Amino acid sequence: MSSELSLFSQFDAFDKKVVRLVDEIKAARKRIDELETRIAERDKTIQEKESEIRELQKKAVNPPKGFSKSTNFAKIVVNNRNDAETTAELKQKLGAYIEELDRCIAYLSNLS
């Protein structure tokens, strides 16, 4: 009879371990499903961002139709000197442009 009790207690302990392992497997599968969902969401986000990058690269290579680069841009860069004469001349031209703009604004204000 004692061997039967020992056998039943071993069986009961084994049964509890099996139940615990089944619960752990269920929890692990649930965690795996959650992680796979997160991975799928991140993959989708990555694909969207890569698509955005490609579109931005296309726009950078092909500027809008209304955008035109100055034809004298290279000349401006090459001829950019820092001597006092050039600076004084630029200040004088800017002053003249500002005065002309002020006159235009005053004229347009008087029209309305």
C-alpha positions as CSV (number, residue, x, y, z in Angstrom):
1,M,0.0,0.0,0.0
2,S,2.8,2.4,0.7
3,S,4.3,1.7,-2.7
4,E,1.0,2.6,-4.2
5,L,0.9,5.9,-2.2
6,S,4.4,6.7,-3.3
7,L,3.5,5.9,-6.9
8,F,0.4,8.2,-6.7
9,S,2.3,11.0,-5.1
10,Q,5.0,10.7,-7.9
11,F,2.2,10.7,-10.5
12,D,0.6,13.7,-8.9
13,A,3.9,15.6,-8.8
14,F,4.5,14.7,-12.5
15,D,1.0,15.8,-13.4
16,K,1.6,19.2,-11.7
17,K,4.8,19.6,-13.6
18,V,3.1,18.8,-16.9
19,V,0.3,21.4,-16.1
20,R,3.0,24.0,-15.2
21,L,4.9,23.3,-18.4
22,V,1.8,23.5,-20.5
23,D,1.0,26.9,-19.0
24,E,4.5,28.1,-19.6
25,I,4.3,27.0,-23.3
26,K,1.0,28.9,-23.7
27,A,2.5,32.0,-22.2
28,A,5.6,31.6,-24.4
29,R,3.4,31.2,-27.6
30,K,1.4,34.3,-26.6
31,R,4.7,36.3,-26.2
32,I,5.9,35.0,-29.6
33,D,2.7,36.1,-31.2
34,E,3.0,39.5,-29.7
35,L,6.6,39.8,-30.8
36,E,5.8,38.7,-34.3
37,T,3.0,41.3,-34.5
38,R,5.5,44.0,-33.4
39,I,8.0,42.8,-35.9
40,A,5.4,43.0,-38.7
41,E,4.4,46.5,-37.6
42,R,8.0,47.6,-37.6
43,D,8.6,46.0,-41.0
44,K,5.7,48.0,-42.4
45,T,6.9,51.2,-40.8
46,I,10.4,50.6,-42.3
47,Q,8.9,50.0,-45.7
48,E,6.9,53.2,-45.5
49,K,10.0,55.2,-44.4
50,E,12.1,53.7,-47.2
51,S,9.4,54.7,-49.7
52,E,9.4,58.3,-48.2
53,I,13.2,58.4,-48.6
54,R,13.0,57.3,-52.2
55,E,10.4,60.0,-52.9
56,L,12.5,62.6,-51.2
57,Q,15.6,61.5,-53.1
58,K,13.7,61.8,-56.4
59,K,12.6,65.3,-55.5
60,A,16.1,66.2,-54.5
61,V,17.4,65.0,-57.9
62,N,14.6,66.6,-59.9
63,P,13.8,70.0,-58.5
64,P,10.3,71.4,-59.0
65,K,9.6,72.9,-62.5
66,G,9.4,76.5,-61.1
67,F,12.8,76.2,-59.4
68,S,15.7,77.6,-61.4
69,K,19.2,77.9,-60.3
70,S,20.9,81.2,-61.0
71,T,23.0,81.1,-64.1
72,N,25.5,83.3,-62.4
73,F,25.7,81.1,-59.3
74,A,29.2,79.8,-60.2
75,K,30.4,83.3,-60.9
76,I,29.1,84.6,-57.6
77,V,30.9,81.8,-55.7
78,V,34.2,82.2,-57.6
79,N,34.2,86.0,-57.5
80,N,33.2,86.2,-53.8
81,R,36.0,88.3,-52.4
82,N,36.1,90.0,-49.0
83,D,37.9,93.2,-49.9
84,A,36.5,96.5,-48.6
85,E,35.7,97.8,-52.1
86,T,33.4,94.9,-52.9
87,T,31.7,95.1,-49.5
88,A,31.1,98.9,-49.8
89,E,29.8,98.4,-53.4
90,L,27.4,95.7,-52.3
91,K,26.2,97.9,-49.4
92,Q,25.6,100.8,-51.7
93,K,23.6,98.6,-54.2
94,L,21.6,97.1,-51.3
95,G,20.8,100.5,-50.0
96,A,19.6,101.6,-53.5
97,Y,17.4,98.4,-53.8
98,I,15.9,99.1,-50.4
99,E,15.1,102.7,-51.3
100,E,13.5,101.6,-54.6
101,L,11.4,99.0,-52.8
102,D,10.3,101.6,-50.3
103,R,9.2,103.8,-53.2
104,C,7.3,100.9,-54.8
105,I,5.6,100.1,-51.5
106,A,4.6,103.7,-51.0
107,Y,3.3,104.0,-54.5
108,L,1.2,100.8,-54.2
109,S,-0.1,101.9,-50.8
110,N,-1.3,105.2,-52.4
111,L,-3.2,103.2,-55.1
112,S,-5.5,101.5,-52.7
